[in-house]
Amino acid sequence: MRYIVAAVAMAALLAPAAALADYYVYCANNRIEVDSRNPEQMASARGSGTCQMGPKFGFLSDAQSFAQRNFGGAGRACSCR
């Protein structure tokens, strides 16, 4: 029984954390950002000048590619108008 518990614990530690996260593209403080915080957390952290600029992504690379293709990449100027 101890071996099963140890194996499950080890598997949980070795699972990639990125697979458990969602990523979003935001306009925050007039700059494009890719972040794993959900919209409520991002608004709390960055204030009311924050808006979501696309869908939820399952992988960081997908969110970064979306930001690059549509807005010129993270760090570029944006507006929440």
PEUR-V306313 format. One record per residue. N is the residue number from 0. SS is DSSP state (A for helix, B for strand, O for the rest). OMEGA is omega in radians with two decimals (NA if undefined). Layout:
n-><N/N>
ss-><SS/SS>
omega-><OMEGA/OMEGA>
//
This chain:
n-><0/1/2/3/4/5/6/7/8/9/10/11/12/13/14/15/16/17/18/19/20/21/22/23/24/25/26/27/28/29/30/31/32/33/34/35/36/37/38/39/40/41/42/43/44/45/46/47/48/49/50/51/52/53/54/55/56/57/58/59/60/61/62/63/64/65/66/67/68/69/70/71/72/73/74/75/76/77/78/79/80>
ss-><O/A/A/A/A/A/A/A/A/A/A/A/A/A/O/O/A/A/A/A/O/O/B/B/B/B/B/B/O/O/B/B/B/B/B/O/O/O/A/A/A/A/A/A/A/A/O/O/O/B/B/B/O/O/O/O/B/O/O/A/A/A/A/A/A/A/A/A/A/A/A/O/O/O/O/O/B/O/O/O/O>
omega-><3.13/-3.12/3.12/3.12/3.13/3.14/3.11/3.12/3.14/3.12/3.11/3.13/-3.09/3.12/-3.12/-3.13/-3.12/-3.14/-3.12/-3.04/2.97/-3.13/-3.10/3.02/-3.10/2.82/-3.11/-3.12/3.07/3.09/3.07/3.09/2.99/-3.01/3.12/3.09/3.10/-3.06/3.14/3.12/-3.13/3.11/3.11/-3.11/-3.02/3.11/-3.03/3.12/-3.10/3.06/3.14/-3.04/3.13/-3.14/3.04/3.13/3.12/-3.10/3.12/-3.11/3.10/3.12/3.12/3.10/3.10/3.12/3.14/-3.10/-2.99/-3.02/-3.14/3.07/3.13/3.11/-3.13/-3.13/3.10/3.12/3.13/-3.13/NA>
//
